[in-house]
Each structure stands twice: as C-alpha cells, then as structure tokens.
C-alpha cells in the first residue's frame, strides 16, 4: 500500500512540474492565452480605460512615456498618427520608453506593460492602396491598429487582411487570408517572444485561439453608421474580434453639427456592437453606467476613481 502511495505521489509531482506547452496556431484551446492587457480584459468582459497620446519631440518622449507607463488608472494608450506626423521612428522611441523595467521584473511578465494601439492616417476608402501603413506600425510592436472612417464591410476586411500574416493552408481560421509582410524582429522583442512565437501570437483577437492583435474601426460618418450593423454582422459571422469606436467629432461634422442626429448615430454604433458581441469604444467617460449597459467597454480620455468604481474596476 505504501509503495502505491509513493509512486502516486511521484507521478503527481512530475505532472505538476511539466510546463504546459503553448498552444500554437490552429490547435484547439479551451482557454485563450492573450499577450496584452486589453485583450485579456475584453475576454473577461471588463471595462478598459485609455488615453490618446502623441509624440511631441525626443526631449519629451521619456518623461511622457514614463508618466503613462506608471499611470495605474489606464490600461492602454492610443498613439495618434492620423492628426500628427506619420513617424514610425518616433512611435518606436515612445514605445521603448513606455516599457517599465521595474514593473516587468516585479510581475515577471512583459505584458504588465500598457497596451499600445496606433492610429494610422489612411481612411477606410483609401486603405487598399495604403496597407503598408499597417505593416509599418505592427512591425515596431503595437498591439492593434486604429482605422479611421471605416464605412463598409469590404473596408473592414481589407483592414483585417493587412493585419494578418499569410495563413497556412488547411488551418481552420484561414479566411480572411493575410497579406502582412514578414520582418518582425523589433515587434517580437517588444512582445518578449521569439520570431516564430510572435508569428503564432500576433494574429487577430478571437479569430485565432491565441490572437491578441485588435483592429479598431472608427465609425465616424453617415455612411459608416448606415452600414455599421452589416459591418458588425459580417465580422461576427467570421469570428473576428474588433473594437467599434463611436467617433464623435467627425461624426458630428458628417451630420452638419446636428447633435441629435449625432447622438442617434452613436446609439446605432453601440446597438450594433451589443447585438453582435463587439466591444465599443467611447470618447470621454460620461454616463459610464449607461454606456456600459449599451455595450461600451472602452473609455478613452483617462479615468478617475469614480469612473473606475462605476465600471467595476
């Protein structure tokens, strides 16, 4: 009897000491392994808070980025390259300073760092000729891309293809096949992975079992609002996870300043996200509880103790 107990204990200890290998592309996985704080929060249906940032010069980069890195009230930063110069070198510098070695060492995990989302200049209607912008920002290690003025399902799928590497024939999530070019040394290092590991993990959130890249589609004109339900429906049908960002400034301009029409447009975006299970991002953090009930899961513009409390954070 003692011999049996001894061997049972040995087998148990061996089983506990074996590291479970990472689940690779195309394999079944009951629990997703995400590489960013934002993707993990959205998996848990939790609210995230972010800041819109831009690069104001090399002299300010370290202070600005380190201030953001130690701001425990925010989960992500959106680096704006639409209304600021499209300068990938500046983005890379900012991201390197954003890393907090002390926090990483304490947590033992590089993913304690803030999620970085880059906003590119090309509108959805221009994207088919400008997919190089997507590759450029992804190759420095950003965790997602913001696409302005997405108006149709076709534009949305072009964005997703630009974010994906070409897929291996026969994998379950082959469509939509990717067109992203290879060259991931900087990105892999920023994620704390080898090159092959980065390729496996840098796929689209929800579409791939371990994907962590998230496309953000700003719906910010009348055509986008008119099509937002069909955009969300087709993305859901293909198991593609994105953030629908309810744009307010350009959306108001599209409605010639009609605030009632703008409010109805924002409600339509929230309704489409909620119906098809896609998180919606909002500008500011007013009426947090109401917006969460409508489907909002990301609030851009920072956070206060009160808004975090209202969001259950």
Secondary structure, DSSP 8 states (H G I E B T S, - for coil): -HHHHHHHHHHHHHHHHS------TTS--SS---SSHHHHHHHTT--EEEEEE----HHHHHHHHHHHHT-TT-SEEEEE-SSS---HHHHHHHHHHH--HHHHHHHT-GGGS-EEEEE-S--GGGGGG-THHHHHHHTTT-SEEEES---SHHHHHHHHHHHSB---TT-TT--S---B----HHHHHHHT--HHHHHHHSSBBTTBTT--BEEEEEE-SHHHHHHHHHHHHHHHHTT--EEEEE--HHHHHHTTT-HHHHHHHHHHHHHHHHHHT--EEEES-TTHHHHHHHTEEEEES---HHHHHHTT-
